[in-house]
Amino acid sequence: MIGDLEFERPITDLRKKIDELKELTKTADVDLTAEIQKLEKRLENLQDDIYKNMKPWDRVQVARHPGRPTTLDYIPRLFSDFLELHGDRYYGDDEAIVGGIATFEGIPVTVIGHQRGKDTKENIRRNFGMPHPEGYRKALRLMKQAEKFRRPVICFIDTKGAFPGKAAEERGQSEAIAKNIFEMSGLKVPIICIVIGEGGSGGALALGVGDRLLMLENSTYSVISPEGAAALLWKDASQAKRAAETMKITAPDLLSLGIVDEIIPEAKGGAHKNDLSVQAEAIKVSLKRSLNELLPLSTGEIVDQRYTKYKKIGKYEIEEERNLDQIKSR
């Protein structure tokens, strides 16, 4: 099957055998129903075994799958009356980030998300989902507008990272990302962030500071790509699979670390293999639950809870206390 990944090869081979037997049953005077049923049962068991025991690198491949649904695939299935807004009012419009106003279950919201292409032509237009500074400034403009009109902000994260080109740096890429992180930390409306694909580096974090961080089951979220980490750690980008194992970038790992609030289930093999409406409905359930929890809060409570949420992430020790404990244990 087109688009099947390396770890799915045993499934692909067995499915091909089943199709061949079915074709033989049609063309030849042979009843192979029993054999086909046995193979279909084996296929079902094989799928359960492979998809329930996916390695981190397997999930990285699924998160990057070219057929995986994008922000613009989900928006019409989750929201009504979406009106896209363009431009950062400084330089121009960046099509690697889409955003606008919409209605979710009768509630006015602001929707912002990374957008990659479905084919080569669209990927070039969208810069492969890697935003320039004007993309992040557009996102911030929409967030501040949402704050003014008391609209919740919903962000879809799906990028390899911010564009690292010379022009982007000249226009203030680092400052744009840093300002988004700073402003989102104190925004006085609910912010819900959903990682729907690959959440890479500061390019993802610039849309990732919120009250709830949700992740699709096979998405990833990391400070650097596995290839980049491998190049830094072992001077060898081909060690990406090894890096993915150690980086804790998958949804289950991040949930156990307290970074992610909820995992949204996907179909076996990834969201690209599910009916898009079914996957959108799973996201809608989580979105609705998060909004029901956040909307009753006052602006002060929203900011305080956001501060507490990020303060609790990670562990630290005060040096004096650690030394005192060591002395007591002697």
VODREN-118637 format. One line per field, with one value per residue (C-alpha): residue number from 0; x, y, z. Coordinates in Angstrom, 3 decimals. Example, Ala and Ser with C-alpha at 12.3 -4.5 7.8 and 13.67 -1.06 7.14 Angstrom:
<nodes>
num <- [0; 1]
px <- [12.300; 13.670]
py <- [-4.500; -1.060]
pz <- [7.800; 7.140]
</nodes>
This chain:
<nodes>
num <- [0; 1; 2; 3; 4; 5; 6; 7; 8; 9; 10; 11; 12; 13; 14; 15; 16; 17; 18; 19; 20; 21; 22; 23; 24; 25; 26; 27; 28; 29; 30; 31; 32; 33; 34; 35; 36; 37; 38; 39; 40; 41; 42; 43; 44; 45; 46; 47; 48; 49; 50; 51; 52; 53; 54; 55; 56; 57; 58; 59; 60; 61; 62; 63; 64; 65; 66; 67; 68; 69; 70; 71; 72; 73; 74; 75; 76; 77; 78; 79; 80; 81; 82; 83; 84; 85; 86; 87; 88; 89; 90; 91; 92; 93; 94; 95; 96; 97; 98; 99; 100; 101; 102; 103; 104; 105; 106; 107; 108; 109; 110; 111; 112; 113; 114; 115; 116; 117; 118; 119; 120; 121; 122; 123; 124; 125; 126; 127; 128; 129; 130; 131; 132; 133; 134; 135; 136; 137; 138; 139; 140; 141; 142; 143; 144; 145; 146; 147; 148; 149; 150; 151; 152; 153; 154; 155; 156; 157; 158; 159; 160; 161; 162; 163; 164; 165; 166; 167; 168; 169; 170; 171; 172; 173; 174; 175; 176; 177; 178; 179; 180; 181; 182; 183; 184; 185; 186; 187; 188; 189; 190; 191; 192; 193; 194; 195; 196; 197; 198; 199; 200; 201; 202; 203; 204; 205; 206; 207; 208; 209; 210; 211; 212; 213; 214; 215; 216; 217; 218; 219; 220; 221; 222; 223; 224; 225; 226; 227; 228; 229; 230; 231; 232; 233; 234; 235; 236; 237; 238; 239; 240; 241; 242; 243; 244; 245; 246; 247; 248; 249; 250; 251; 252; 253; 254; 255; 256; 257; 258; 259; 260; 261; 262; 263; 264; 265; 266; 267; 268; 269; 270; 271; 272; 273; 274; 275; 276; 277; 278; 279; 280; 281; 282; 283; 284; 285; 286; 287; 288; 289; 290; 291; 292; 293; 294; 295; 296; 297; 298; 299; 300; 301; 302; 303; 304; 305; 306; 307; 308; 309; 310; 311; 312; 313; 314; 315; 316; 317; 318; 319; 320; 321; 322; 323; 324; 325; 326; 327; 328; 329]
px <- [0.000; 1.303; 2.529; 3.149; 6.156; 9.152; 7.889; 4.562; 6.176; 5.047; 1.460; 1.812; 3.223; 0.467; -2.245; -0.783; -1.018; -4.668; -5.434; -3.721; -5.797; -8.980; -8.084; -7.301; -10.701; -12.382; -10.408; -9.965; -12.440; -10.944; -12.533; -9.902; -12.309; -10.900; -7.313; -8.301; -10.123; -7.070; -4.804; -7.216; -7.234; -3.431; -3.395; -5.619; -3.330; -0.232; -1.675; -2.512; 1.000; 2.826; 0.676; 0.450; 4.241; 5.388; 8.886; 9.605; 11.136; 8.003; 5.903; 8.267; 7.661; 3.891; 3.944; 5.796; 3.594; 2.754; -0.865; -1.375; -4.256; -3.247; -4.702; -6.847; -8.183; -9.450; -10.777; -13.937; -14.749; -14.342; -15.461; -18.141; -17.992; -14.194; -12.849; -9.145; -7.177; -3.882; -0.736; 1.312; 0.876; 4.689; 6.047; 3.562; 1.603; 3.178; 1.210; 3.064; 0.719; -3.033; -5.348; -8.674; -11.916; -14.528; -17.267; -16.875; -20.099; -21.606; -18.542; -16.538; -12.866; -9.601; -7.926; -4.227; -2.115; 0.940; 0.107; 2.234; 1.404; -0.084; 2.101; 5.320; 3.663; 1.734; 4.729; 6.782; 3.980; 3.677; 7.469; 6.969; 5.155; 8.227; 7.173; 9.066; 8.939; 5.890; 4.011; 4.599; 3.801; 0.535; -0.251; 0.507; -1.672; -4.580; -3.938; -3.986; -7.174; -8.674; -7.721; -9.392; -12.674; -12.490; -12.213; -10.442; -7.391; -6.961; -3.551; -2.681; 1.008; 2.541; 6.004; 9.567; 10.579; 10.855; 12.547; 16.314; 17.141; 19.146; 16.142; 14.161; 17.023; 17.421; 13.744; 14.007; 13.101; 14.384; 12.771; 9.417; 9.429; 10.536; 7.867; 5.130; 6.231; 6.325; 2.934; 1.180; 2.336; 0.306; -2.601; -5.860; -7.999; -7.957; -5.353; -5.604; -2.697; -2.987; 0.016; -1.409; 1.843; 5.468; 6.057; 9.646; 11.840; 11.015; 8.935; 6.402; 6.814; 5.868; 2.301; 2.619; 2.317; -1.193; -3.531; -3.951; -1.504; -3.123; -1.326; -2.558; -1.401; 1.252; 2.479; 5.843; 6.971; 10.632; 13.230; 15.110; 14.603; 16.077; 18.438; 19.601; 20.080; 22.060; 24.310; 24.999; 25.409; 27.225; 28.249; 26.185; 22.657; 22.111; 21.796; 18.361; 16.584; 18.824; 18.227; 14.451; 14.682; 16.478; 14.738; 11.277; 9.433; 6.330; 2.911; 3.024; 6.482; 5.465; 2.259; 4.260; 6.588; 3.655; 4.224; 1.143; -2.318; -4.118; -3.533; -6.122; -6.452; -5.828; -6.766; -4.347; -1.399; -2.123; -4.641; -4.021; -5.570; -8.707; -11.846; -11.077; -14.465; -13.877; -10.471; -11.918; -14.652; -12.029; -10.333; -13.692; -14.420; -11.123; -11.536; -15.013; -13.843; -10.949; -13.122; -15.745; -13.001; -11.428; -14.298; -15.771; -12.411; -11.688; -8.794; -6.719; -7.406; -6.471; -3.077; -2.383; -3.193; -1.022; 1.874; 1.415; 1.199; 4.603; 6.213; 5.396; 7.119; 10.533; 12.379; 15.018; 16.956; 18.234; 21.973; 21.959; 19.163; 20.916; 24.183; 22.306; 20.651; 24.065; 25.493; 22.530; 22.933; 26.590]
py <- [0.000; 3.455; 5.344; 2.286; 2.714; 0.470; -1.043; -1.828; -4.024; -7.372; -6.071; -4.925; -8.277; -10.276; -7.980; -8.483; -12.272; -11.979; -9.831; -12.357; -15.221; -13.212; -12.481; -16.172; -17.119; -14.830; -15.944; -19.666; -22.333; -22.709; -22.055; -20.466; -18.965; -20.912; -19.925; -16.291; -16.222; -17.674; -15.060; -12.254; -13.411; -13.513; -10.022; -8.698; -10.205; -8.889; -5.361; -5.496; -6.671; -4.090; -1.051; -1.713; -2.021; 0.900; 2.202; 5.946; 5.994; 4.314; 7.130; 9.720; 8.209; 8.200; 11.822; 12.789; 10.779; 12.920; 11.784; 12.790; 15.289; 18.938; 21.981; 22.880; 19.298; 19.562; 23.134; 22.570; 19.407; 21.003; 24.598; 26.534; 29.993; 29.957; 33.246; 33.194; 36.350; 37.235; 39.248; 40.426; 44.178; 44.520; 42.556; 40.237; 37.013; 33.641; 30.689; 28.243; 29.461; 29.796; 31.517; 33.205; 33.356; 30.600; 29.065; 25.882; 24.417; 27.914; 29.500; 32.159; 31.090; 32.034; 29.184; 29.195; 26.375; 25.351; 24.301; 22.089; 21.054; 17.900; 17.872; 19.449; 22.567; 23.286; 22.427; 25.036; 27.595; 26.713; 26.410; 22.793; 24.072; 25.942; 29.511; 32.762; 35.499; 37.083; 33.836; 34.008; 37.724; 36.983; 34.353; 36.811; 39.491; 37.036; 36.019; 39.617; 40.174; 37.101; 38.510; 41.827; 40.138; 37.394; 34.497; 31.240; 30.404; 26.966; 26.156; 23.230; 22.304; 20.542; 21.688; 20.434; 23.813; 27.473; 28.223; 28.629; 30.600; 33.815; 36.001; 34.661; 35.422; 38.913; 39.608; 38.498; 34.817; 34.251; 37.435; 36.523; 33.065; 34.423; 37.127; 34.584; 32.428; 35.470; 36.821; 33.431; 32.833; 35.834; 35.832; 36.341; 33.878; 30.061; 28.556; 24.946; 23.532; 20.322; 18.546; 16.881; 15.814; 16.698; 19.364; 20.433; 22.901; 26.551; 26.635; 24.430; 25.994; 29.414; 28.063; 25.637; 27.650; 27.091; 25.898; 22.466; 20.581; 17.707; 15.289; 12.877; 9.383; 9.145; 12.737; 13.878; 16.964; 17.760; 20.481; 19.220; 16.619; 13.134; 13.764; 17.042; 15.466; 12.587; 15.029; 16.913; 13.922; 11.441; 13.576; 11.231; 12.103; 8.470; 7.678; 9.363; 6.153; 5.830; 9.481; 9.055; 6.253; 8.462; 11.817; 10.905; 12.702; 10.511; 11.241; 8.388; 9.500; 13.145; 12.244; 10.269; 13.280; 15.586; 17.767; 16.638; 16.785; 14.282; 11.857; 11.772; 8.256; 7.492; 4.604; 1.692; 2.938; 6.634; 9.396; 9.159; 5.667; 6.747; 8.328; 12.023; 12.770; 10.076; 11.511; 15.028; 13.809; 12.413; 15.818; 17.544; 15.493; 16.528; 20.157; 20.331; 18.838; 21.303; 24.331; 23.250; 23.204; 26.535; 28.830; 29.208; 30.508; 34.203; 35.837; 35.787; 32.094; 31.275; 32.983; 31.597; 28.034; 28.371; 29.604; 26.706; 24.192; 25.134; 25.608; 21.982; 20.590; 19.102; 18.589; 20.614; 20.540; 23.386; 22.839; 23.564; 21.055; 18.380; 18.877; 18.718; 15.452; 13.986; 14.981; 13.416; 10.154; 9.717]
pz <- [0.000; -0.936; 2.088; 4.278; 6.538; 7.118; 10.376; 8.671; 6.012; 7.558; 7.529; 3.913; 2.794; 4.497; 3.128; -0.342; 0.065; 1.076; -1.961; -4.237; -2.828; -3.235; -6.845; -7.434; -5.994; -8.512; -11.568; -10.873; -9.919; -6.439; -3.031; -0.793; 1.731; 4.693; 3.912; 3.426; 6.760; 8.530; 6.972; 7.837; 11.447; 11.409; 9.884; 12.663; 15.323; 13.541; 13.415; 17.114; 17.944; 15.790; 16.546; 20.275; 20.554; 18.430; 19.124; 19.404; 15.913; 14.538; 15.995; 14.522; 11.083; 11.607; 12.818; 9.610; 7.253; 4.194; 4.332; 7.967; 8.415; 8.750; 10.486; 7.464; 7.344; 10.904; 10.945; 8.812; 10.771; 14.205; 13.707; 11.871; 10.305; 10.052; 8.703; 7.917; 8.703; 7.072; 7.700; 10.652; 9.948; 9.809; 6.868; 5.177; 5.355; 6.105; 4.744; 7.005; 9.759; 9.258; 11.690; 12.095; 14.024; 14.180; 16.288; 18.321; 19.697; 19.736; 21.391; 19.474; 19.349; 17.675; 15.789; 14.871; 13.461; 11.491; 7.951; 5.730; 2.186; 0.740; -2.379; -3.615; -4.998; -1.801; 0.397; -1.414; -0.949; 2.740; 3.190; 4.360; 7.467; 8.747; 9.660; 9.178; 11.857; 10.187; 10.779; 14.512; 14.559; 12.747; 15.367; 18.181; 16.564; 16.517; 20.132; 21.325; 19.344; 21.030; 24.433; 23.597; 22.635; 25.304; 22.852; 23.799; 21.660; 20.098; 18.567; 16.293; 16.354; 13.362; 12.285; 12.025; 13.468; 12.594; 9.272; 9.914; 6.770; 6.593; 5.702; 8.669; 11.032; 9.576; 10.247; 13.883; 14.069; 17.613; 18.940; 17.360; 18.971; 22.349; 22.301; 21.544; 24.468; 26.753; 25.683; 25.741; 29.303; 30.456; 27.982; 29.904; 27.959; 27.861; 25.525; 24.349; 22.332; 20.323; 18.773; 15.660; 13.982; 14.538; 17.178; 16.692; 18.570; 19.286; 16.129; 17.904; 21.339; 19.928; 19.673; 22.582; 25.817; 27.110; 29.821; 28.247; 26.043; 24.162; 21.843; 19.247; 20.118; 17.397; 17.386; 18.760; 20.690; 21.193; 21.628; 18.566; 15.849; 16.420; 13.488; 15.037; 18.455; 16.948; 15.086; 18.314; 20.627; 18.391; 15.385; 13.242; 12.031; 11.007; 14.737; 14.730; 15.716; 18.775; 19.649; 19.429; 21.994; 24.523; 23.991; 25.401; 22.604; 22.217; 23.697; 26.280; 27.475; 27.765; 29.595; 32.161; 32.594; 33.306; 30.239; 28.313; 29.867; 27.659; 24.780; 21.989; 20.521; 16.853; 14.589; 14.249; 12.265; 12.663; 11.981; 8.218; 8.243; 10.066; 8.689; 9.059; 10.611; 13.246; 14.152; 14.274; 16.612; 19.012; 19.044; 19.536; 22.658; 24.248; 23.179; 24.644; 27.936; 28.196; 27.403; 29.942; 32.580; 31.595; 30.604; 34.139; 35.448; 35.943; 34.100; 37.282; 37.857; 34.249; 34.488; 37.980; 36.941; 33.823; 35.964; 38.392; 35.533; 34.129; 37.522; 38.374; 35.273; 36.046; 39.313; 41.070; 44.326; 46.437; 46.883; 50.634; 51.291; 49.217; 51.134; 54.457; 53.450; 52.537; 55.941; 57.775; 55.881; 56.979]
</nodes>
